[in-house]
Amino acid sequence: MDKIKEYLKKFFHIDNFRFNQEEIIKAVLDKKNCVVIMPTGGGKSLCFQLPAMYFEGVTMVVSPLIALMKDQVDALNRNGVPATFINSSISGDEQTQRINDVRAGKYKLLYIAPERFNNFLFKEQLQGLKVDLFAIDEAHCISDWGHDFRPSYLRLKEVIKFLNNPPVIALTATATPEVKKDIIKQLDLESPEIFVAGFDRPNLSFSVITCGKSDKAWQTLEFVKTAPGSGIIYAGTRSNADQITAMLQESDIEAINYHAGLMPEERKKIQDDFMNNKYRVIVATNAFGMGIDKPDIRFVIHFDIPGSLEAYYQEAGRAGRDGQGSHCLLFYNTSDRYLREFFIKGDNPSRQNIEEIYSVLKQQSIEPILLTYNEISGYLSENVPEMAIGTGLKLLERYGYITMAKENEKEAFIKFNLDFAQILENVGERAKTKLEVIEFLINRYKEDLVKGVNFSMEKDLADSPIGKDSFIRALRALKKEELIDYEPPFKGKEIYVNKKVDQADLEIDWKSLDNKLRRDMDKLDLMEGYVYTKDCRRRYILDYFGERESKNFCGNCDNC
C-alpha cells in the first residue's frame, strides 16, 4: 500500500483516499474478486487504475462507450500512466500493433469495448496475454434487471475463462440489490468481496415541479436564469431538446444541444466545448453523460421523467462531483408517462413482433440483407416503432438466429420534382432551414437534381453549416409537400440468417422477456412514486437502492 499511495500522489496528484477506496484496493491487490457499488464522483476508476500500476501484467478494462474510453485513456496518458484502447474507431493493423505493445509491456491498462470480444480473430490475438486484473466498468449493463442492459456484456464470463480467470472487479454507481445479485450470477463470481460505499450524495438537493405541459419550458428558463454555474438539462426526445436549446439561446444563455443523431465528431466537439466552459448549459437526451467528469455542474434538470430511479439518479448524480451544493430538479406532467411507455414498448417488442421480424428476414433471397428498420416494419401486420425493430433484431442475434455483421451504408437519393424557381417559390422565405437545404443542393448538384442524385449524409454534409438532423427533417418535409423525391439512406449492419426454422419454433425465453416488460413497467411506477411522495425524496431514493438506514428527514429536498 505504500507504493500505491506513492502512485496516488505521483500520477493522480491526490494526497488521501476517499471512503472505501483503500479497502477495495487492498482486496484487489490480494487478487480477490470484487463488486464495487460507489456513487458518481466517488472515485471508482482509481480502484483498478492504481493496482494496474503495481501489477506486472496488464489490467483489461471493459468500457461501454468509445468516447468515454478515449477520454479516460487521454487523461491517464497526460498523467504519465501508460494506457491504450481498442474499439471500432481504429484499424485492424492498429489493433494488432496495440496488442503487440501490450504483450511487450508498453501499457499497464488496456480499455476494450465489450463488442470486440464477439470477434473470434480478436480473441485469438489475446491468447497468452498476461492479464492480472479484469475490470468491468458500468457493470450494471450485464444485468437485464438494470436500466441499461447490453447483451454484449453477457459474453464477459466466457472471456474471463478464456483469459485464464484473472481476478475481476465489477464497478457501478447504480445497482439495486437485485442488480447486484445478477452481476455476481452473470459473471459467475464465487464469494466476491462486496463493497457498497453508500448511495447518498448529501450535497445534492432534490425537488419536483408538477405542472402543465406548456408550463415546463418557461419554468425551465426561469430556473436557469437565476441558477449559478453550469448545468445539464435532460430531455426525453430530440424535439424537446431542440426546442429547449432554442429557447435558452433566444434568452442569451450559452446553450448547446447534444443527442445520438449527431455525427461522432460533432458530439465530441460539443462535449469538449461544454467541458471547457464554452457553453454554460448542455441540453441532451440520455445519450450524454456516462463518465462525464465535469466537477462543477451546479444543476441537473429533467425536463421529462426518466424510465427508472436508476436512470434518474445516475443522470442527476452528474451534478456536484466537486462536493459543492448542487440542485436536481425534475419536471412532471401526467402526459410524460405515455412517452415512457412508448420507450418501454420499443425496448420490449411482443412475441408476435419478434416472430414476424424473423419471418421477414428468413424470406429474403439475397444476403447480406440490407433492410432499414422502416422497411422491415412495412412487412409486419401492425405498426411497430423502429426502436422495437432494433430490439427484436438484437434478441434474434442474442439467441443465434441471425448475425449482424459490419456496418454498411447506402447513400440517400434526392430528385427535384419542379424546376428550381418553382421549388424556391413554394418553399417561401419564412421556411429558413428548407430554403438553406434547397440552396445547398442547387449549388452542389445544379441540373443533376432533375434526374436525381445520390447523397452521402456523412461526406456531402461535411462542409455544410446545416446540422444533419435539421437537414434530414427539411428533406422529409419537402418530400411530404411533394416538391422532391427523397429516399433516406440505409445505414446499419449487414444481416445474415444463421438458422431457418418455423417462426413458431423459435427457442427464445419468452417468459423472461415478459418478466422484463413487467419489471420495466414496475420501475416506471416507482419513478412516478418519487414524484408523488410526500416523504423525504432522498429517503425514497436510498430505500430504493436498499440503503434502509437513511434518515426520514434530510433537510435538503423540497418535501423536507
Secondary structure, 3 states (H helix, E strand, C coil): CHHHHHHHHHHHCCCCCCCCHHHHHHHHHCCCCEEEECCCCCCCCHHHHHHHHHCCCEEEEECCCHHHHHHHHHHHHHCCCCEEEECCCCCHHHHHHHHHHHHCCCCCEEEECHHHHHCHHHHHHCCCCCEEEEEECCHHHHCCCCCCCCHHHHHHHHHHHHCCCCCEEEEECCCCHHHHHHHHHHHCCCCCEEEECCCCCCCEEEEEEECCCCHHHHHHHHHHHHCCCEEEEECCCHHHHHHHHHHHHHCCCCEEEECCCCCHHHHHHHHHHHHCCCCCEEEECCCCCCCCCCCCEEEEEECCCCCCHHHHHHHHCCCCCCCCCEEEEEEECCCHHHHHHHHHHHHCCCHHHHHHHHHHHHCCCCCCECCCHHHHHHHCCCCCCHHHHHHHHHHHHHCCCEEEEEEEECCEEEEECCCHHHHHHHHCCCCHHHHHHHHHHHHHHCCHHHHCEEECCCCCCCCCCCCHHHHHHHHHHHHHCCCEEEECCCEEEEEEECCCCCHHHCCCCHHHHHHHHHHHHHHHHHHHHHHHCCCCHHHHHHHHCCCCCCCCCCCCECCC
